[in-house]
Amino acid sequence: MLDKIRDIYALLVDVALVRLGIDPLTAPSTDYQGQEYRFCCEGCVIPFLENPQLYLEEIKDMVICPTCLGEKTRGQTLCISINGESIYFCRCPCCINDFKNSPVSLESLIQKGIEHDF
């Protein structure tokens, strides 16, 4: 279950990169303690490598709404269970309803972003 949740959030990071116009497949990346981290540019990799714990602490509670792609801290989100998975949404009731009515494939969001450069 934890691996599946990590996969979901890894895909959300890809969506965030696409929103910035960056192809996740070519985004700068680095490994830290066996985990791959992707960045918007090489310039962001350098400070991360100088103090990874500082940056990981800053983002540990960040969540990306799978419907509107809004970035929030967990304390600013609503969490609901869908098919046994905890999914975090921004507090907009429309996002939850839209997702329930037409679940979005995160992979399709990434592909759409790459194709349409959102």
MIVEX-822792 format. One line per 2 residues: number of its first residue (from 1); for each residue y, x, z of N, C-alpha, C, O, CB. Coordinates in nm, 3 decimals. Atoms other than C-alpha are relative to their C-alpha. Glycine has a CB too. Layout:
# residues N
NUM = Y:X:Z:Y:X:Z:Y:X:Z:Y:X:Z:Y:X:Z; ... $
This chain:
# residues 118
1 = -0.119:0.084:0.000:0.000:0.000:0.000:0.125:0.088:0.000:0.219:0.062:-0.075:0.000:-0.095:0.122; -0.117:-0.087:-0.007:0.245:0.280:0.092:0.024:0.069:-0.134:0.138:0.085:-0.176:-0.016:0.105:0.111 $
3 = -0.016:-0.064:0.131:0.177:0.455:-0.240:0.060:-0.097:-0.102:0.142:-0.057:-0.184:-0.134:0.052:-0.050; -0.053:0.099:0.094:0.249:0.133:-0.430:0.149:-0.021:0.025:0.227:-0.031:-0.070:-0.075:-0.135:0.013 $
5 = -0.142:0.015:-0.033:0.581:0.092:-0.245:0.078:0.122:-0.047:0.188:0.108:-0.100:0.020:-0.021:0.152; -0.066:-0.122:0.050:0.670:0.455:-0.325:0.016:-0.005:-0.150:0.120:0.034:-0.204:-0.080:0.126:0.040 $
7 = -0.009:0.012:0.145:0.592:0.388:-0.690:0.112:-0.095:-0.040:0.186:-0.068:-0.135:-0.134:-0.049:-0.058; -0.107:0.096:0.029:0.824:0.085:-0.687:0.135:0.067:0.016:0.222:0.052:-0.071:-0.010:-0.124:0.094 $
9 = -0.129:-0.063:-0.022:1.108:0.289:-0.541:0.024:0.116:-0.096:0.139:0.143:-0.133:0.011:0.049:0.143; -0.017:-0.104:0.102:1.044:0.577:-0.780:0.049:-0.063:-0.130:0.134:-0.007:-0.198:-0.133:0.077:-0.024 $
11 = -0.046:0.069:0.120:1.085:0.328:-1.064:0.145:-0.044:0.015:0.221:-0.039:-0.081:-0.089:-0.121:-0.029; -0.138:0.040:-0.022:1.406:0.201:-0.907:0.095:0.118:-0.015:0.207:0.102:-0.064:0.015:-0.062:0.138 $
13 = -0.083:-0.119:0.022:1.540:0.556:-0.903:0.017:0.022:-0.149:0.126:0.057:-0.194:-0.064:0.126:0.067; -0.011:-0.012:0.145:1.462:0.569:-1.274:0.102:-0.099:-0.055:0.181:-0.066:-0.143:-0.137:-0.022:-0.067 $
15 = -0.096:0.101:0.044:1.658:0.245:-1.320:0.142:0.048:0.031:0.232:0.033:-0.051:-0.027:-0.136:0.068; -0.133:-0.049:-0.037:1.953:0.399:-1.133:0.045:0.110:-0.096:0.161:0.113:-0.136:-0.001:0.054:0.146 $
17 = -0.035:-0.105:0.096:1.942:0.702:-1.363:0.038:-0.060:-0.135:0.136:-0.018:-0.197:-0.118:0.098:-0.018; -0.029:0.064:0.128:1.932:0.479:-1.669:0.138:-0.066:0.005:0.212:-0.062:-0.093:-0.108:-0.105:-0.034 $
19 = -0.131:0.061:-0.014:2.236:0.291:-1.537:0.110:0.103:-0.022:0.219:0.069:-0.069:0.016:-0.066:0.138; -0.097:-0.108:0.021:2.415:0.626:-1.546:-0.008:0.057:-0.142:0.065:0.150:-0.176:-0.022:0.111:0.103 $
21 = 0.015:-0.050:0.136:2.304:0.678:-1.905:-0.091:0.121:-0.011:-0.082:0.197:-0.107:0.134:0.033:-0.057; 0.086:-0.118:-0.004:2.040:0.936:-1.813:-0.145:-0.044:-0.021:-0.193:-0.134:0.048:0.015:0.076:0.135 $
23 = 0.140:0.029:0.024:1.687:0.926:-1.951:-0.081:0.062:0.114:-0.076:0.184:0.134:-0.047:0.056:-0.140; 0.077:-0.055:-0.112:1.455:0.961:-1.647:-0.100:0.107:-0.042:-0.138:0.192:0.039:-0.073:-0.111:0.069 $
25 = 0.098:-0.099:0.047:1.213:1.162:-1.861:0.060:0.138:-0.018:-0.012:0.238:-0.015:-0.062:-0.046:-0.130; -0.064:-0.130:0.020:1.470:1.437:-1.917:0.099:0.033:0.113:0.169:0.134:0.106:0.073:0.002:-0.134 $
27 = -0.093:-0.024:-0.112:1.668:1.409:-1.590:-0.038:0.128:0.074:-0.156:0.159:0.089:0.000:-0.120:0.098; 0.030:-0.118:-0.081:1.700:1.730:-1.389:-0.080:-0.042:0.123:-0.056:-0.148:0.181:0.131:0.073:0.043 $
29 = 0.082:0.034:-0.116:1.443:1.738:-1.111:-0.037:0.126:0.076:-0.025:0.238:0.027:-0.127:-0.075:-0.044; 0.050:-0.109:-0.082:1.310:1.951:-0.831:-0.105:-0.057:0.093:-0.104:-0.176:0.123:0.115:0.071:0.081 $
31 = 0.100:0.041:-0.098:1.014:1.939:-0.595:0.044:0.047:0.137:0.094:0.159:0.154:-0.140:0.055:-0.036; -0.028:-0.037:-0.139:1.065:1.937:-0.221:-0.110:-0.062:0.085:-0.128:-0.184:0.087:0.142:-0.049:0.046 $
33 = 0.111:0.041:-0.086:0.771:1.918:0.019:-0.098:-0.091:-0.074:-0.142:-0.193:-0.020:0.053:-0.070:0.125; 0.098:0.073:0.078:0.542:1.793:-0.256:0.048:-0.129:-0.064:-0.032:-0.201:-0.125:-0.114:-0.031:0.086 $
35 = -0.058:0.121:0.058:0.776:1.512:-0.367:0.099:0.040:-0.108:0.181:0.130:-0.087:0.069:-0.088:0.108; -0.096:-0.027:0.107:0.964:1.513:-0.697:0.126:-0.084:0.022:0.119:-0.203:0.052:-0.062:-0.030:-0.140 $
37 = -0.129:0.069:-0.009:1.335:1.424:-0.682:0.073:0.023:-0.131:0.082:0.135:-0.180:0.085:0.051:0.121; -0.075:-0.008:0.125:1.536:1.345:-0.994:0.147:-0.021:0.027:0.185:-0.089:0.123:-0.052:-0.104:-0.103 $
39 = -0.144:-0.001:-0.022:1.911:1.386:-1.030:0.075:-0.036:-0.127:0.019:-0.035:-0.237:0.045:0.135:0.050; -0.082:0.035:0.116:2.195:1.283:-1.256:0.039:0.124:-0.081:0.057:0.116:-0.202:0.127:-0.075:0.046 $
41 = -0.038:-0.122:0.071:2.283:1.645:-1.341:-0.048:0.121:0.078:-0.083:0.111:0.196:0.154:0.006:-0.021; 0.041:-0.124:-0.066:2.193:2.006:-1.263:0.091:0.033:0.118:0.047:0.091:0.218:0.001:0.117:-0.101 $
43 = -0.094:-0.026:-0.108:2.506:2.027:-1.049:-0.038:-0.067:0.131:-0.002:-0.017:0.237:0.137:-0.044:-0.041; 0.043:0.070:-0.122:2.354:1.780:-0.802:-0.127:0.061:0.058:-0.157:0.040:0.176:-0.023:-0.147:-0.029 $
45 = 0.122:-0.063:-0.051:2.029:1.977:-0.773:0.036:0.113:0.096:-0.031:0.130:0.198:-0.086:0.055:-0.117; -0.036:-0.118:-0.079:2.204:2.284:-0.628:0.033:-0.035:0.145:-0.028:0.024:0.235:0.120:0.071:-0.063 $
47 = -0.025:0.031:-0.140:2.354:2.124:-0.314:-0.121:-0.062:0.070:-0.141:-0.041:0.189:0.119:-0.094:0.011; 0.122:0.056:-0.060:2.030:1.932:-0.259:-0.089:0.113:0.049:-0.140:0.109:0.161:-0.075:-0.089:-0.101 $
49 = 0.088:-0.111:-0.038:1.832:2.258:-0.258:0.056:0.081:0.117:-0.020:0.141:0.193:-0.023:0.090:-0.118; -0.062:-0.074:-0.111:2.082:2.416:-0.017:-0.023:-0.070:0.134:-0.032:-0.004:0.237:0.150:0.016:-0.025 $
51 = 0.020:0.073:-0.125:2.030:2.139:0.241:-0.069:-0.134:-0.029:-0.006:-0.240:-0.018:0.136:-0.023:0.072; 0.069:0.123:0.038:1.764:1.886:0.138:0.003:-0.108:0.109:0.020:-0.226:0.079:-0.143:0.031:-0.036 $
53 = 0.006:0.100:-0.108:1.744:1.718:0.479:0.130:-0.078:0.012:0.127:-0.198:0.043:-0.031:0.068:0.132; -0.128:0.068:-0.006:2.115:1.635:0.474:0.004:-0.114:-0.102:0.042:-0.227:-0.070:0.115:0.099:-0.025 $
55 = -0.005:0.100:0.106:2.084:1.451:0.143:-0.108:-0.106:0.016:-0.083:-0.223:-0.012:-0.015:0.067:-0.136; 0.105:0.098:-0.023:1.754:1.285:0.228:0.039:-0.096:0.113:0.008:-0.215:0.108:-0.133:0.070:0.033 $
57 = -0.049:0.086:-0.109:1.909:1.155:0.551:0.102:-0.101:-0.052:0.101:-0.216:-0.011:0.062:0.086:0.113; -0.103:0.089:0.056:2.201:1.009:0.353:-0.060:-0.116:-0.080:-0.005:-0.226:-0.080:0.094:0.080:-0.090 $
59 = 0.055:0.104:0.087:1.974:0.813:0.120:-0.123:-0.070:0.057:-0.180:-0.157:-0.009:-0.035:0.059:-0.133; 0.128:0.053:-0.051:1.682:0.725:0.348:-0.002:-0.152:0.010:-0.109:-0.212:-0.001:-0.029:0.059:0.135 $
61 = -0.003:0.146:-0.012:1.796:0.365:0.391:0.056:-0.069:-0.123:0.085:-0.189:-0.118:0.082:-0.038:0.120; -0.055:0.061:0.121:1.921:0.306:0.036:-0.107:-0.082:-0.071:-0.224:-0.043:-0.080:0.056:0.108:-0.094 $
63 = 0.087:0.091:0.073:1.770:0.020:-0.159:0.073:-0.042:-0.126:0.195:-0.057:-0.125:-0.041:-0.126:0.087; -0.057:0.051:0.125:1.828:-0.092:-0.518:-0.060:-0.137:-0.026:-0.182:-0.151:-0.037:-0.026:0.098:-0.121 $
65 = 0.046:0.137:0.027:1.807:-0.466:-0.580:-0.068:-0.002:-0.137:-0.009:0.041:-0.235:0.120:-0.103:0.005; 0.070:-0.002:0.128:1.545:-0.516:-0.853:0.054:-0.099:-0.102:0.016:-0.094:-0.219:-0.145:-0.027:0.023 $
67 = -0.054:0.098:0.093:1.741:-0.803:-1.006:0.134:0.045:-0.058:0.150:0.052:-0.180:0.016:-0.134:0.068; -0.133:-0.036:0.049:2.105:-0.691:-1.025:0.022:0.151:-0.001:0.123:0.198:-0.054:0.107:-0.065:0.085 $
69 = -0.005:-0.146:-0.010:2.039:-0.319:-0.959:0.112:0.049:0.091:0.153:0.165:0.083:0.017:0.060:-0.137; -0.101:-0.040:-0.098:2.303:-0.318:-0.684:-0.062:0.090:0.105:-0.174:0.068:0.150:0.064:-0.124:0.066 $
71 = 0.047:-0.094:-0.100:2.269:-0.032:-0.438:0.057:-0.038:0.136:0.178:-0.058:0.150:0.039:0.145:-0.037; -0.039:0.041:-0.135:2.278:-0.122:-0.067:-0.083:0.079:0.101:-0.186:0.137:0.066:-0.020:-0.153:0.021 $
73 = 0.085:-0.051:-0.107:2.157:0.011:0.265:-0.092:-0.113:0.043:-0.059:-0.230:0.024:0.085:0.055:0.122; 0.095:0.104:-0.041:1.855:-0.172:0.409:0.066:-0.105:0.089:0.030:-0.223:0.082:-0.117:0.062:0.074 $
75 = -0.067:0.093:-0.088:2.083:-0.330:0.669:0.085:-0.102:-0.073:0.124:-0.203:-0.016:0.085:0.075:0.096; -0.081:0.091:0.082:2.279:-0.497:0.388:-0.086:-0.078:-0.099:-0.033:-0.133:-0.195:0.107:0.079:-0.075 $
77 = 0.090:0.065:0.093:1.973:-0.645:0.218:-0.081:-0.109:0.068:-0.082:-0.121:0.191:-0.093:0.102:-0.064; 0.099:0.096:-0.047:1.727:-0.929:0.252:-0.135:0.047:-0.052:-0.147:0.087:-0.168:0.032:-0.146:-0.048 $
79 = 0.135:-0.043:0.037:1.358:-0.844:0.248:-0.089:-0.123:-0.005:-0.094:-0.201:0.091:-0.056:0.107:0.099; 0.098:0.107:0.009:1.102:-1.091:0.124:-0.132:0.058:-0.047:-0.137:0.165:-0.108:0.049:-0.114:-0.096 $
81 = 0.132:-0.044:0.041:0.730:-1.061:0.066:-0.038:-0.074:-0.127:-0.036:-0.197:-0.131:-0.104:-0.023:0.113; 0.047:0.058:0.125:0.609:-1.117:-0.289:-0.135:0.064:-0.030:-0.147:0.185:-0.048:0.103:0.024:-0.118 $
83 = 0.137:-0.048:0.022:0.235:-1.091:-0.345:-0.038:0.111:0.099:-0.104:0.208:0.061:-0.016:0.051:-0.142; 0.036:-0.096:-0.104:0.204:-0.899:-0.017:0.084:0.126:0.002:0.062:0.213:0.086:-0.141:0.038:-0.015 $
85 = -0.087:-0.117:0.004:0.472:-0.644:-0.109:0.138:-0.036:0.055:0.190:-0.143:0.025:0.012:0.055:-0.145; -0.137:0.019:-0.049:0.805:-0.611:0.073:0.096:0.043:-0.108:0.094:0.158:-0.153:0.025:0.079:0.132 $
87 = -0.098:-0.028:0.103:1.084:-0.633:-0.180:0.138:-0.025:0.059:0.163:-0.131:0.117:-0.024:-0.088:-0.128; -0.136:0.010:-0.055:1.447:-0.571:-0.082:0.097:-0.042:-0.110:0.097:0.013:-0.220:0.044:0.135:0.062 $
89 = -0.100:0.052:0.093:1.727:-0.764:-0.251:0.138:0.009:0.064:0.151:0.009:0.186:-0.032:-0.145:-0.041; -0.135:0.016:-0.053:2.102:-0.764:-0.218:0.006:-0.140:0.062:-0.088:-0.217:0.046:0.111:0.021:-0.113 $
91 = -0.005:0.128:-0.071:2.216:-1.065:-0.019:0.033:-0.119:-0.089:0.047:-0.231:-0.039:0.100:0.007:0.110; -0.031:0.109:0.092:2.291:-1.272:-0.327:-0.123:-0.090:-0.017:-0.227:-0.042:-0.062:0.046:0.055:-0.138 $
93 = 0.116:0.087:0.016:2.061:-1.577:-0.324:-0.045:-0.015:-0.145:-0.162:-0.042:-0.172:0.030:-0.137:0.058; 0.036:0.009:0.143:2.072:-1.584:-0.704:-0.098:0.109:-0.039:-0.189:0.085:-0.118:0.126:0.009:-0.088 $
95 = 0.091:-0.110:0.036:1.899:-1.246:-0.724:-0.143:-0.032:0.041:-0.236:-0.010:-0.036:0.046:0.131:0.067; 0.135:0.034:-0.047:1.604:-1.364:-0.515:-0.058:-0.111:-0.086:-0.173:-0.103:-0.131:0.003:-0.042:0.149 $
97 = 0.048:0.112:0.081:1.576:-1.691:-0.705:-0.033:0.044:-0.143:-0.136:0.006:-0.197:0.103:-0.113:-0.003; 0.024:-0.048:0.136:1.606:-1.520:-1.043:-0.129:0.082:-0.007:-0.209:0.067:-0.101:0.117:0.085:-0.049 $
99 = 0.119:-0.084:-0.001:1.338:-1.269:-0.949:-0.126:-0.085:0.017:-0.226:-0.063:-0.051:0.008:0.105:0.113; 0.115:0.087:-0.021:1.103:-1.539:-0.819:-0.032:-0.083:-0.124:-0.149:-0.104:-0.157:0.025:-0.093:0.120 $
101 = 0.019:0.084:0.118:1.155:-1.753:-1.129:-0.045:0.079:-0.123:-0.113:0.025:-0.210:0.127:-0.073:-0.032; 0.035:-0.082:0.115:1.114:-1.466:-1.374:-0.008:0.145:0.045:0.084:0.224:0.021:0.104:-0.016:-0.114 $
103 = 0.011:-0.137:-0.051:0.983:-1.147:-1.213:0.024:0.102:-0.110:-0.032:0.093:-0.219:-0.138:0.023:0.063; -0.036:-0.103:0.097:1.125:-0.847:-1.389:-0.094:0.118:0.019:-0.114:0.165:0.131:0.149:0.043:0.015 $
105 = 0.078:-0.121:-0.004:0.898:-0.561:-1.474:0.096:0.118:0.009:0.184:0.134:-0.076:-0.094:0.012:-0.124; -0.090:-0.114:-0.015:1.068:-0.248:-1.347:-0.012:0.095:-0.119:0.086:0.155:-0.161:-0.029:0.074:0.130 $
107 = 0.018:-0.084:0.118:0.917:-0.057:-1.636:0.083:-0.053:-0.116:0.140:0.025:-0.193:-0.149:0.008:-0.039; -0.078:0.057:0.110:1.084:-0.301:-1.876:0.149:0.022:0.021:0.223:0.039:-0.075:-0.030:-0.149:-0.017 $
109 = -0.141:-0.029:-0.028:1.419:-0.251:-1.700:0.034:0.142:-0.044:0.138:0.166:-0.106:0.030:-0.017:0.151; -0.024:-0.139:0.037:1.389:0.123:-1.750:0.004:0.012:-0.152:0.096:0.074:-0.207:-0.109:0.093:0.058 $
111 = 0.004:-0.008:0.146:1.291:0.084:-2.115:0.123:-0.066:-0.061:0.183:-0.012:-0.154:-0.129:-0.065:-0.055; -0.119:0.069:0.050:1.570:-0.168:-2.174:0.123:0.087:0.017:0.208:0.094:-0.072:0.019:-0.134:0.071 $
113 = -0.114:-0.087:-0.027:1.818:0.072:-2.017:0.007:0.117:-0.094:0.115:0.156:-0.140:-0.004:0.050:0.141; 0.003:-0.114:0.092:1.706:0.361:-2.233:0.039:-0.046:-0.139:0.114:0.022:-0.209:-0.140:0.066:-0.002 $
115 = -0.029:0.050:0.134:1.721:0.148:-2.547:0.143:-0.047:-0.014:0.205:-0.028:-0.119:-0.095:-0.112:-0.034; -0.132:0.061:0.010:2.051:-0.023:-2.465:0.108:0.075:0.078:0.225:0.036:0.077:-0.008:-0.142:0.050 $
117 = -0.096:-0.088:-0.069:2.214:0.248:-2.251:0.093:-0.077:0.093:0.215:-0.080:0.073:0.083:0.076:-0.102; -0.086:0.074:-0.090:2.333:0.034:-1.963:0.063:0.082:0.101:0.139:0.031:0.184:-0.072:-0.103:0.065 $
